[in-house]
Amino acid sequence: MPRVSYVNGLYRPHAEAAVHIEDRGYLFADSVYEVMPVVGGRVRQLDQHLDRLDRSLAALAIGWPVPRRVLPLILAEVVRRNRVTGGIVYLQASRGVAHRNHLFPVDAAPSLVVSAWAQPGPSAKVVEEGAMVVTRADQRWGRVDIKTTGLLPNVLARQSAKESGAQEAWMVDAQGVVTEGAATNAFIVDAFGVLRTHPINPAILGGVTRLNVLELARREGLPVEERAFTLVEAKSAREAFMTGTTIMVVPVVRIDGAPVGDGRPGPVARRLRALCQELRAR
């Protein structure tokens, strides 16, 4: 069945869906986005994603392209028209179409595009055996907490990871601190058994899955600290894993070729993945 996408009020065949060449999302990456999981034909964790969208729009002074109460209807319709039962729905909102000028246009209407597609998630092999990550210098701009489409450093890091035979790149800042992955949040279980991840600040994007994993871990009685860790600590950790909308929880068993712990997925990562699956199925 041909795919269908939504573009500024119209449901269009995906092959014909397009935005204007002077859309500021195209010209300046003056736009934000969200990726939401679809399970059983329904968009899950919707309010959490729309809350983050609200923060991103506000941070860039972009208005809602449609009222918030209307957006879930559009998302659900795109999912329905594409018959997606398991996968993702993607939305992107830009400042709109205007003559190319760095200054904000005074009369542009925000643009909205939405698409959805089936996506199986990580392979059974990666889930069972764990993933490899490499580390790269964090060269992104200083407000990665805003979910903008300006992702070129992330793209280059992820491509570099693939060319190195790894599944992800973890960003390391000038102080040797692991911030996050190119498209994931990074976690370790440190040498003392404490689950740690970088705290929310402008250096990371606060993932919805990250937030849910922290809450699930606390419910399980695990010691949890939102405290940054260094690359040295990551390589000496008991366990490591990464989280994201499309992968949920995936164990990390090697960092820059060196094994983490015993080089196999650990019990904390396996348990949290199972709990995330249960949460999404509700």
Buried (B, 14 or more C-beta within 10 A) or exposed (E): EEBBBBBBEEBBEBEEBEBBEBBBBBBBBBBBBBBBBBBEEBBBBBEBBBEBBEBBBEBBEBEBBBEEEEBEEBBBBBBEBBEBEEBBBBBBBBBBBBEEEEEBBEEBEBBBBBBBBEBEBBEEEBBEBBBBBBBBEBEBEEEBBBBBBBBEBBEBBBEBBEEBEBBBBBBBBEEEBBBBBBBBBBBBBBEEEBBBBBEBEEBBBBBBBBBBBBEBBEEEEBEBBEEBBBBEBBBBBBBBBBBBBBBBBBBBBBBBEEEBBEEEBBEBBBBBBEBBEEBBEE
